[in-house]
Amino acid sequence: MSDICLSPREVHAFSSFVYQTDTIYRDTRRRLSNQPQTVVQRVVNDRLLNAADENKVELSRADFSVLTARSGLFNVKQLSGFGFVAEGVGSRAGELVLVTRGTNFEGNKFDLGTNANCGIAFGPRGNPVHRGFLKTFKDYQNQLANFVSDGGRKRPKTIHCMGHSLGGALANLNAAVLNDMGFDVHLYTIGAPRVGLLPFANDLMRRIPAERIRRAVNPCDPVPLVPLFPFVHGSRDVSEFLITSGADKLNFAAHFMSDGYSLMMHKSSWTDFTRPTSLLRIHLNDLEAALVKVGGGQMFSVTTLRLIGEALTALAKLFGHGYLTCLQVGFSALFTAADLLAEMLIKVSRATDQFMEAVRTILSAMLGFMGRAALGSGDIAVTTLRWIVSQFATEVSGVAQQAMLGALKGTGR
């Protein structure tokens, strides 16, 4: 453990173990239903540390705390164990490990509401982010701030923020806020969904160097594909590490820690994984030609989804990020990713005939992904455009939700 960054093996171990936080918390809360929260938390801390010893997960007993929060739906009062923060041991003494868990539908059905509450809210530094993720983060934010700012503790040299799935989304918010508090932060995510819009992603990448971010993603895992663009990952290019199998279809098991990300358990270096390569240049002619090649008959194709994502990003760059930033932050918080994407495509398609054809090609690729015929020639009705985007969002989100459900019904971790 001499490198500054944690190894893939360590990140996988912590991000798998953290799921026990909620199981132990709920069981302890039930057993000690008449006891105050402080007593419950103390017992949970002891039980979780004992479980860490049994699982050979190295955590300091001297400096450890479970983080409790509510899921990201409104009016939900049920507390859950959402993660822990602890001092490292050995060569990691003086560093903190902050780990948050993914969706635990089996133990807390409200967790799916966190993922589904995908409107826009204003999070760290006023940037637009996923409303459900932010709501859960805010519920434990004070606990985290009190722990890392404890006057009796030496200021940590580094804080390692990590998590799988929903836990990775929360890790992005953890890293953003802790960086803003002046801490040296490293960010690691496994199969994490997209957390915010361009202003959040760009701000995060400006403030946390790329070499301190590790985003592990299996290309066949549907969860990192949601919410749709214009939600984007706050870690791209050199910060992205692919766990590949050679398959080209979305696969629920690709999201599981014990399946799609199991290779991480055996790797001590991030150089063992490949980096993504772009399928497109940002010229419209290249974009259209590449998308046409995979347009029809490619249901649930990973390549099709990658091309759609890159095409949307390319279109945004050509049309102007300045416009898109205003579009994103100006909408009501009730707007979803699908609403924002539809509005963007409507505006872009009205700019020039060339942009109209690019939008048509992207929409045809979406239809191909769903196993439907491509669009014909002629003007694209606004109602048709909205319907295609809505159906595409429903398809992709549905596959991602099934992956999260499957991962937590016994075989996932």
Secondary structure per residue as TSV (DSSP state, phi and psi in degrees):
chain	resnum	aa	ss	phi	psi
A	1	M	-	360.0	39.1
A	2	S	-	-86.4	-22.3
A	3	D	S	-68.7	156.3
A	4	I	S	-65.5	-44.6
A	5	C	S	-78.3	146.4
A	6	L	-	-68.2	153.6
A	7	S	-	-80.9	161.8
A	8	P	H	-55.3	-39.7
A	9	R	H	-61.3	-43.8
A	10	E	H	-67.0	-43.7
A	11	V	H	-63.0	-41.3
A	12	H	H	-63.5	-43.0
A	13	A	H	-63.2	-48.3
A	14	F	H	-63.3	-44.1
A	15	S	H	-72.7	-22.0
A	16	S	H	-80.6	-44.9
A	17	F	H	-64.5	-32.3
A	18	V	T	-60.8	-22.3
A	19	Y	H	-60.9	-24.7
A	20	Q	H	-68.3	-19.0
A	21	T	H	-55.9	-47.7
A	22	D	H	-71.2	-41.8
A	23	T	H	-59.2	-48.1
A	24	I	H	-68.7	-40.0
A	25	Y	H	-62.0	-48.1
A	26	R	H	-63.8	-39.9
A	27	D	H	-65.7	-41.6
A	28	T	H	-68.4	-41.3
A	29	R	H	-60.3	-38.0
A	30	R	H	-68.7	-43.2
A	31	R	H	-67.7	-35.9
A	32	L	T	-110.8	44.7
A	33	S	T	-61.2	-22.5
A	34	N	T	-95.8	1.4
A	35	Q	S	-96.6	151.9
A	36	P	-	-67.5	161.5
A	37	Q	H	-59.1	-34.9
A	38	T	H	-62.9	-37.9
A	39	V	H	-68.7	-45.4
A	40	V	H	-57.5	-45.8
A	41	Q	H	-63.9	-39.3
A	42	R	H	-63.7	-41.7
A	43	V	H	-67.7	-40.8
A	44	V	H	-60.3	-44.5
A	45	N	H	-55.5	-47.1
A	46	D	H	-64.4	-44.6
A	47	R	H	-66.0	-39.1
A	48	L	H	-69.0	-38.3
A	49	L	H	-65.7	-37.3
A	50	N	H	-63.9	-41.5
A	51	A	H	-64.0	-36.6
A	52	A	H	-62.4	-42.1
A	53	D	H	-60.5	-43.2
A	54	E	H	-64.6	-33.3
A	55	N	T	-92.7	5.9
A	56	K	T	57.3	39.3
A	57	V	-	-100.4	119.1
A	58	E	-	-84.8	111.7
A	59	L	-	-136.5	147.9
A	60	S	-	-79.0	129.5
A	61	R	S	-76.4	-19.7
A	62	A	S	-77.6	-26.6
A	63	D	S	-139.0	90.6
A	64	F	E	-152.7	141.1
A	65	S	E	-156.0	136.6
A	66	V	E	-80.5	143.6
A	67	L	E	-104.2	126.8
A	68	T	E	-112.9	146.8
A	69	A	E	-160.5	171.5
A	70	R	-	-102.4	157.1
A	71	S	-	-69.5	170.2
A	72	G	S	-84.6	19.1
A	73	L	S	-90.2	157.6
A	74	F	T	-74.6	148.3
A	75	N	T	64.7	20.8
A	76	V	-	-93.8	124.4
A	77	K	-	-107.2	-6.5
A	78	Q	-	-74.0	119.5
A	79	L	-	-78.4	146.8
A	80	S	E	-133.0	157.8
A	81	G	E	-80.1	114.1
A	82	F	E	-105.2	-5.4
A	83	G	E	163.1	-168.9
A	84	F	E	-151.4	160.4
A	85	V	E	-130.5	134.8
A	86	A	E	-151.7	154.3
A	87	E	E	-77.5	144.8
A	88	G	-	-74.3	172.0
A	89	V	-	-121.9	167.0
A	90	G	G	61.4	-126.8
A	91	S	G	-69.4	-11.9
A	92	R	G	-94.7	5.6
A	93	A	T	-59.0	135.8
A	94	G	T	91.4	-8.1
A	95	E	-	-106.1	154.7
A	96	L	E	-111.9	144.6
A	97	V	E	-112.0	121.9
A	98	L	E	-118.6	114.4
A	99	V	E	-124.5	131.0
A	100	T	E	-120.7	149.3
A	101	R	-	-92.1	163.9
A	102	G	-	-88.7	-169.8
A	103	T	-	-62.7	132.6
A	104	N	-	-121.3	68.4
A	105	F	T	-61.2	-34.3
A	106	E	T	-62.7	-36.6
A	107	G	T	-99.2	-23.8
A	108	N	-	-148.3	96.4
A	109	K	T	-66.6	-14.4
A	110	F	T	-70.8	-17.2
A	111	D	H	-58.9	-35.8
A	112	L	H	-63.8	-26.6
A	113	G	H	-66.3	-31.0
A	114	T	H	-61.2	-44.2
A	115	N	H	-71.3	-37.3
A	116	A	H	-77.2	-22.3
A	117	N	-	-79.0	68.5
A	118	C	-	-101.4	30.4
A	119	G	S	-72.1	-174.5
A	120	I	E	-104.0	134.3
A	121	A	E	-133.5	166.1
A	122	F	E	-105.2	114.3
A	123	G	-	-104.8	-136.9
A	124	P	G	-53.2	130.1
A	125	R	G	58.5	25.2
A	126	G	G	76.4	14.3
A	127	N	-	-86.0	147.9
A	128	P	E	-76.8	127.8
A	129	V	E	-137.7	173.9
A	130	H	E	-63.6	124.7
A	131	R	H	-63.9	-42.3
A	132	G	H	-65.5	-44.4
A	133	F	H	-61.3	-42.7
A	134	L	H	-65.2	-38.6
A	135	K	H	-61.9	-44.7
A	136	T	H	-65.6	-44.2
A	137	F	H	-56.9	-46.1
A	138	K	H	-63.1	-26.0
A	139	D	H	-70.8	-25.6
A	140	Y	H	-113.0	3.1
A	141	Q	H	-57.3	-43.3
A	142	N	H	-66.1	-37.7
A	143	Q	H	-59.5	-44.2
A	144	L	H	-65.6	-46.4
A	145	A	H	-62.0	-40.6
A	146	N	H	-64.9	-37.9
A	147	F	H	-67.8	-49.7
A	148	V	H	-73.9	-19.4
A	149	S	T	-103.5	10.4
A	150	D	-	-56.2	121.1
A	151	G	T	-65.0	-20.7
A	152	G	T	-83.9	-2.5
A	153	R	S	-111.4	141.3
A	154	K	-	-64.5	138.3
A	155	R	-	-57.4	128.2
A	156	P	-	-63.9	141.8
A	157	K	S	-69.1	-39.3
A	158	T	-	-149.1	146.1
A	159	I	E	-118.7	121.4
A	160	H	E	-96.0	111.0
A	161	C	E	-101.0	130.2
A	162	M	E	-155.6	167.9
A	163	G	E	168.8	161.6
A	164	H	E	-104.9	139.6
A	165	S	T	61.1	-127.0
A	166	L	H	-53.6	-35.8
A	167	G	H	-61.4	-32.8
A	168	G	H	-70.6	-35.4
A	169	A	H	-62.3	-45.6
A	170	L	H	-65.1	-33.7
A	171	A	H	-61.7	-36.5
A	172	N	H	-59.9	-45.1
A	173	L	H	-68.2	-40.0
A	174	N	H	-57.0	-48.5
A	175	A	H	-64.6	-40.6
A	176	A	H	-61.9	-45.6
A	177	V	H	-72.6	-41.9
A	178	L	H	-66.3	-36.1
A	179	N	H	-62.6	-40.7
A	180	D	H	-66.1	-25.2
A	181	M	T	-82.8	-1.5
A	182	G	T	96.3	8.2
A	183	F	-	-85.8	150.7
A	184	D	-	-79.0	116.6
A	185	V	E	-119.1	140.5
A	186	H	E	-120.1	140.8
A	187	L	E	-122.9	129.2
A	188	Y	E	-133.2	129.6
A	189	T	E	-132.6	150.4
A	190	I	E	-126.5	117.1
A	191	G	S	55.1	39.9
A	192	A	-	-85.9	144.4
A	193	P	-	-74.1	172.2
A	194	R	-	-76.7	141.7
A	195	V	-	-103.8	-38.0
A	196	G	B	-146.0	179.9
A	197	L	-	-87.0	-179.2
A	198	L	H	-51.7	-44.4
A	199	P	H	-58.9	-39.8
A	200	F	H	-67.1	-47.8
A	201	A	H	-62.0	-46.2
A	202	N	H	-65.9	-38.9
A	203	D	H	-65.4	-42.0
A	204	L	H	-62.9	-43.7
A	205	M	H	-71.2	-26.7
A	206	R	H	-70.0	-34.5
A	207	R	H	-95.4	-25.1
A	208	I	S	-113.7	115.8
A	209	P	-	-56.2	146.1
A	210	A	G	-57.0	-34.1
A	211	E	G	-71.9	-8.2
A	212	R	G	-102.0	9.7
A	213	I	E	-120.3	132.0
A	214	R	E	-129.8	109.9
A	215	R	E	-112.3	104.0
A	216	A	E	-85.3	128.4
A	217	V	E	-143.1	133.3
A	218	N	-	-91.8	122.0
A	219	P	T	-56.9	-23.9
A	220	C	T	-89.6	-1.3
A	221	D	-	-81.1	121.0
A	222	P	S	-75.0	-21.2
A	223	V	G	-63.7	-41.4
A	224	P	G	-66.3	-6.1
A	225	L	G	-89.9	-5.9
A	226	V	-	-121.4	158.0
A	227	P	S	-60.6	164.9
A	228	L	-	-64.4	158.5
A	229	F	T	-51.8	135.8
A	230	P	T	-90.2	13.1
A	231	F	S	-67.1	137.5
A	232	V	B	-138.2	160.9
A	233	H	-	-77.4	143.6
A	234	G	S	-85.9	18.1
A	235	S	-	-151.9	118.4
A	236	R	-	-140.6	172.3
A	237	D	G	58.4	-113.4
A	238	V	G	-68.0	-13.2
A	239	S	G	-91.4	-2.3
A	240	E	E	-102.3	134.5
A	241	F	E	-127.8	124.7
A	242	L	E	-95.3	132.3
A	243	I	-	-105.6	97.2
A	244	T	-	-104.4	154.2
A	245	S	-	-126.5	-7.1
A	246	G	S	88.3	-5.3
A	247	A	-	-79.4	163.1
A	248	D	-	-131.7	24.0
A	249	K	B	-125.4	142.6
A	250	L	-	-58.6	140.3
A	251	N	-	-142.5	121.8
A	252	F	G	-53.6	-44.5
A	253	A	G	-65.7	-18.0
A	254	A	G	-63.8	-17.7
A	255	H	G	-87.0	-14.6
A	256	F	-	-75.6	140.4
A	257	M	T	-64.9	-31.8
A	258	S	T	-87.2	-1.7
A	259	D	T	-129.7	-80.2
A	260	G	T	-61.6	-25.5
A	261	Y	T	-118.8	15.8
A	262	S	G	-65.6	-26.9
A	263	L	G	-58.3	-28.3
A	264	M	G	-62.4	-27.6
A	265	M	G	-62.5	-21.5
A	266	H	G	-112.2	9.3
A	267	K	-	-116.6	133.2
A	268	S	S	-102.3	-7.1
A	269	S	-	-134.1	142.4
A	270	W	G	-73.7	-16.1
A	271	T	G	-70.9	-8.9
A	272	D	G	-76.1	-8.9
A	273	F	S	-108.9	154.0
A	274	T	B	-84.3	163.1
A	275	R	-	-106.7	150.2
A	276	P	-	-70.6	149.3
A	277	T	-	-121.6	142.2
A	278	S	-	-69.9	142.1
A	279	L	S	-91.8	-12.4
A	280	L	-	-133.9	151.9
A	281	R	-	-93.0	177.0
A	282	I	S	-99.3	16.5
A	283	H	-	-83.5	138.4
A	284	L	H	-59.9	-37.8
A	285	N	H	-63.4	-40.9
A	286	D	H	-64.0	-41.9
A	287	L	H	-59.1	-49.4
A	288	E	H	-65.8	-43.2
A	289	A	H	-63.3	-42.2
A	290	A	H	-67.8	-40.9
A	291	L	H	-68.7	-36.4
A	292	V	H	-61.1	-37.5
A	293	K	H	-59.9	-30.9
A	294	V	T	-114.8	17.3
A	295	G	S	-62.2	-59.9
A	296	G	S	-103.8	153.5
A	297	G	S	71.8	17.4
A	298	Q	-	-116.1	53.7
A	299	M	T	-61.0	130.7
A	300	F	T	57.8	28.7
A	301	S	B	-78.2	130.1
A	302	V	H	-64.5	-39.7
A	303	T	H	-62.2	-42.7
A	304	T	H	-58.7	-45.1
A	305	L	H	-64.5	-40.7
A	306	R	H	-61.9	-43.1
A	307	L	H	-64.9	-41.2
A	308	I	H	-60.5	-46.3
A	309	G	H	-61.9	-45.9
A	310	E	H	-66.9	-36.2
A	311	A	H	-64.4	-41.7
A	312	L	H	-64.0	-41.9
A	313	T	H	-64.2	-43.0
A	314	A	H	-62.5	-43.0
A	315	L	H	-62.0	-40.7
A	316	A	H	-62.8	-41.7
A	317	K	H	-65.3	-42.4
A	318	L	H	-67.0	-37.1
A	319	F	H	-79.5	-26.1
A	320	G	-	118.0	112.6
A	321	H	H	-62.7	-29.5
A	322	G	H	-59.1	-43.4
A	323	Y	H	-62.7	-44.2
A	324	L	H	-65.3	-37.4
A	325	T	H	-60.3	-45.0
A	326	C	H	-62.9	-40.2
A	327	L	H	-60.3	-45.5
A	328	Q	H	-67.5	-48.5
A	329	V	H	-79.6	-12.6
A	330	G	H	-87.6	-15.4
A	331	F	S	-79.0	159.7
A	332	S	-	-61.8	149.8
A	333	A	T	-63.9	-15.5
A	334	L	T	-77.7	-13.7
A	335	F	-	-70.0	140.1
A	336	T	-	-98.6	176.3
A	337	A	H	-59.8	-40.0
A	338	A	H	-63.4	-39.7
A	339	D	H	-61.8	-45.7
A	340	L	H	-64.4	-41.9
A	341	L	H	-64.5	-42.9
A	342	A	H	-62.2	-43.8
A	343	E	H	-62.6	-41.2
A	344	M	H	-61.5	-47.1
A	345	L	H	-66.0	-34.9
A	346	I	H	-62.4	-48.2
A	347	K	H	-63.8	-44.6
A	348	V	H	-64.7	-42.2
A	349	S	H	-64.1	-22.8
A	350	R	T	-88.0	-4.7
A	351	A	T	-74.3	-56.4
A	352	T	-	-146.7	166.6
A	353	D	H	-62.8	-35.7
A	354	Q	H	-65.4	-41.8
A	355	F	H	-66.2	-37.1
A	356	M	H	-58.5	-43.9
A	357	E	H	-68.1	-35.0
A	358	A	H	-64.1	-42.9
A	359	V	H	-63.6	-41.8
A	360	R	H	-59.0	-42.7
A	361	T	H	-64.3	-42.0
A	362	I	H	-64.2	-44.6
A	363	L	H	-63.2	-38.1
A	364	S	H	-64.7	-37.4
A	365	A	H	-65.2	-38.5
A	366	M	H	-61.4	-43.4
A	367	L	H	-64.0	-40.9
A	368	G	H	-61.3	-41.2
A	369	F	H	-59.4	-33.4
A	370	M	T	-89.5	3.7
A	371	G	T	78.4	25.2
A	372	R	-	-113.1	162.0
A	373	A	-	-69.5	151.1
A	374	A	-	-69.9	162.4
A	375	L	-	-68.4	146.7
A	376	G	-	-83.5	-172.6
A	377	S	S	-79.6	173.1
A	378	G	S	99.9	176.1
A	379	D	-	-63.3	149.6
A	380	I	-	-99.6	116.7
A	381	A	-	-66.1	141.7
A	382	V	H	-58.2	-40.5
A	383	T	H	-63.6	-37.7
A	384	T	H	-65.8	-45.6
A	385	L	H	-59.6	-47.7
A	386	R	H	-61.1	-39.6
A	387	W	H	-65.6	-44.0
A	388	I	H	-61.5	-47.7
A	389	V	H	-62.4	-42.3
A	390	S	H	-62.6	-45.1
A	391	Q	H	-66.0	-40.4
A	392	F	H	-62.6	-44.5
A	393	A	H	-61.2	-41.7
A	394	T	H	-63.4	-43.3
A	395	E	H	-62.2	-51.2
A	396	V	H	-66.5	-43.0
A	397	S	H	-65.8	-36.6
A	398	G	H	-64.2	-42.0
A	399	V	H	-65.0	-40.9
A	400	A	H	-64.1	-41.5
A	401	Q	H	-64.5	-41.2
A	402	Q	H	-63.0	-35.9
A	403	A	H	-63.4	-42.9
A	404	M	H	-67.3	-39.4
A	405	L	H	-63.7	-47.0
A	406	G	H	-63.4	-36.1
A	407	A	H	-65.8	-20.1
A	408	L	T	-116.3	19.3
A	409	K	T	-109.2	23.2
A	410	G	T	126.6	-33.5
A	411	T	S	-105.7	-3.7
A	412	G	-	-79.4	-34.0
A	413	R	-	-108.3	360.0
